Amino acid sequence: MYGVADPSTGPKLLLTAGHAAIVAALGWLLIGDGIADLAAWSGLVAAPGDRLRRVVLFVCALIYFARLIATCFAFIKRKMGWSEALQIVVWLAFVEATLTLAGGTQPAALGFVDAIGLALYAAGSALNTGAEWFRVRWRARPENADRLCTAGPFRHSMHPNYLGDVILFAGWAALTSRWAAMFIPALMLALFVTINIPVLDRHLATRYGVAFERWSERTRRLIPLVY
């Protein structure tokens, strides 16, 4: 709920617990015998893929889990409702399970494309968390308390945290070595452009007025020089 300051400890704990359960399930699938057991139970023809790839995918899930905790409790100051927390848990279950099953059954060894995937994952993670960290520190200065943050990464993209998510999930999808997995970052991009960004922009326009209008006139909404 944009514009309403609230610690929202309960919903954030629900999100954390739900995500922890998801990561535990991913560990069972990627590191344990989950893929083989799932294939046996379902009757589907599937087998665990390359071991190193499965380890890398699980590490990606662990890093994302740690970053989400930091985002919830250190960066997000607005109110988070119970329904929003539950929706995020369901979304994460869908996205991370899809990437896990796609990459966890890939027998090919890691290669050049995977190196690019790792670079994208790292760059997107740094952009997302870095933008959130910059904004929190910027707003901590007394003179910036009630101002719109248009400095740092927000000079080049109005929503660099969303851009970081698209980049990191593109890298995560690349690590599955299955082109169909690119459906995930493509869907995420579409949702940001059609839902998240318009909703947030309307709130910012109402709250900051002329300052938002000037910022939006000189800054791309998501991708610098493109959109």
KANORDA-V321616 format. One record per residue. N is the residue number from 1. SS is DSSP state (@ for helix, = for strand, . for the rest). PHI is phi in whole degrees, 0 to 359 (* if undefined). Layout:
n: [N & N]
ss: [SS & SS]
phi: [PHI & PHI]
This chain:
n: [1 & 2 & 3 & 4 & 5 & 6 & 7 & 8 & 9 & 10 & 11 & 12 & 13 & 14 & 15 & 16 & 17 & 18 & 19 & 20 & 21 & 22 & 23 & 24 & 25 & 26 & 27 & 28 & 29 & 30 & 31 & 32 & 33 & 34 & 35 & 36 & 37 & 38 & 39 & 40 & 41 & 42 & 43 & 44 & 45 & 46 & 47 & 48 & 49 & 50 & 51 & 52 & 53 & 54 & 55 & 56 & 57 & 58 & 59 & 60 & 61 & 62 & 63 & 64 & 65 & 66 & 67 & 68 & 69 & 70 & 71 & 72 & 73 & 74 & 75 & 76 & 77 & 78 & 79 & 80 & 81 & 82 & 83 & 84 & 85 & 86 & 87 & 88 & 89 & 90 & 91 & 92 & 93 & 94 & 95 & 96 & 97 & 98 & 99 & 100 & 101 & 102 & 103 & 104 & 105 & 106 & 107 & 108 & 109 & 110 & 111 & 112 & 113 & 114 & 115 & 116 & 117 & 118 & 119 & 120 & 121 & 122 & 123 & 124 & 125 & 126 & 127 & 128 & 129 & 130 & 131 & 132 & 133 & 134 & 135 & 136 & 137 & 138 & 139 & 140 & 141 & 142 & 143 & 144 & 145 & 146 & 147 & 148 & 149 & 150 & 151 & 152 & 153 & 154 & 155 & 156 & 157 & 158 & 159 & 160 & 161 & 162 & 163 & 164 & 165 & 166 & 167 & 168 & 169 & 170 & 171 & 172 & 173 & 174 & 175 & 176 & 177 & 178 & 179 & 180 & 181 & 182 & 183 & 184 & 185 & 186 & 187 & 188 & 189 & 190 & 191 & 192 & 193 & 194 & 195 & 196 & 197 & 198 & 199 & 200 & 201 & 202 & 203 & 204 & 205 & 206 & 207 & 208 & 209 & 210 & 211 & 212 & 213 & 214 & 215 & 216 & 217 & 218 & 219 & 220 & 221 & 222 & 223 & 224 & 225 & 226 & 227]
ss: [. & . & . & . & = & . & . & . & @ & @ & @ & @ & @ & @ & @ & @ & @ & @ & @ & @ & @ & @ & @ & @ & @ & @ & @ & @ & @ & @ & . & . & . & @ & @ & @ & @ & @ & @ & @ & @ & @ & . & . & . & . & . & . & . & . & @ & @ & @ & @ & @ & @ & @ & @ & @ & @ & @ & @ & @ & @ & @ & @ & @ & @ & @ & @ & @ & @ & @ & @ & @ & . & . & = & . & . & . & @ & @ & @ & @ & @ & @ & @ & @ & @ & @ & @ & @ & @ & @ & @ & @ & @ & @ & @ & @ & @ & @ & @ & . & . & . & . & . & . & . & @ & @ & @ & @ & @ & @ & @ & @ & @ & @ & @ & @ & @ & @ & @ & @ & @ & @ & @ & @ & @ & @ & @ & @ & @ & @ & @ & @ & . & . & @ & @ & @ & . & . & . & . & . & . & . & @ & @ & @ & @ & . & . & . & . & @ & @ & @ & @ & @ & @ & @ & @ & @ & @ & @ & @ & @ & @ & @ & . & . & . & . & @ & @ & @ & @ & @ & @ & @ & @ & @ & @ & @ & @ & @ & @ & @ & @ & @ & @ & @ & @ & @ & @ & @ & @ & @ & @ & @ & @ & @ & @ & . & @ & @ & @ & @ & @ & @ & @ & @ & @ & . & . & . & . & . & . & . & . & .]
phi: [* & 295 & 87 & 248 & 282 & 192 & 293 & 48 & 300 & 300 & 301 & 292 & 292 & 298 & 299 & 296 & 295 & 297 & 292 & 298 & 296 & 297 & 296 & 299 & 294 & 296 & 298 & 298 & 288 & 272 & 256 & 272 & 258 & 300 & 294 & 295 & 296 & 297 & 296 & 294 & 291 & 269 & 84 & 281 & 273 & 206 & 217 & 302 & 274 & 305 & 298 & 297 & 299 & 296 & 295 & 299 & 297 & 290 & 298 & 301 & 295 & 295 & 296 & 295 & 299 & 297 & 294 & 293 & 298 & 299 & 297 & 297 & 262 & 249 & 253 & 278 & 257 & 280 & 290 & 240 & 278 & 297 & 294 & 296 & 299 & 294 & 299 & 294 & 299 & 297 & 298 & 297 & 299 & 296 & 294 & 288 & 293 & 299 & 293 & 293 & 290 & 293 & 277 & 290 & 253 & 275 & 282 & 293 & 287 & 297 & 217 & 296 & 299 & 292 & 297 & 296 & 300 & 297 & 296 & 295 & 300 & 294 & 295 & 295 & 297 & 295 & 294 & 298 & 291 & 297 & 295 & 296 & 295 & 299 & 295 & 296 & 293 & 297 & 285 & 289 & 285 & 306 & 289 & 253 & 306 & 247 & 254 & 280 & 282 & 234 & 259 & 58 & 295 & 283 & 284 & 253 & 213 & 290 & 225 & 295 & 293 & 294 & 300 & 300 & 297 & 298 & 294 & 293 & 285 & 295 & 294 & 299 & 295 & 298 & 290 & 279 & 58 & 225 & 298 & 299 & 293 & 294 & 301 & 294 & 296 & 294 & 295 & 299 & 299 & 297 & 292 & 299 & 291 & 266 & 237 & 299 & 294 & 301 & 296 & 294 & 296 & 296 & 295 & 294 & 297 & 292 & 282 & 250 & 56 & 301 & 300 & 291 & 301 & 295 & 297 & 292 & 287 & 251 & 232 & 289 & 289 & 226 & 257 & 307 & 70 & 240 & 216]
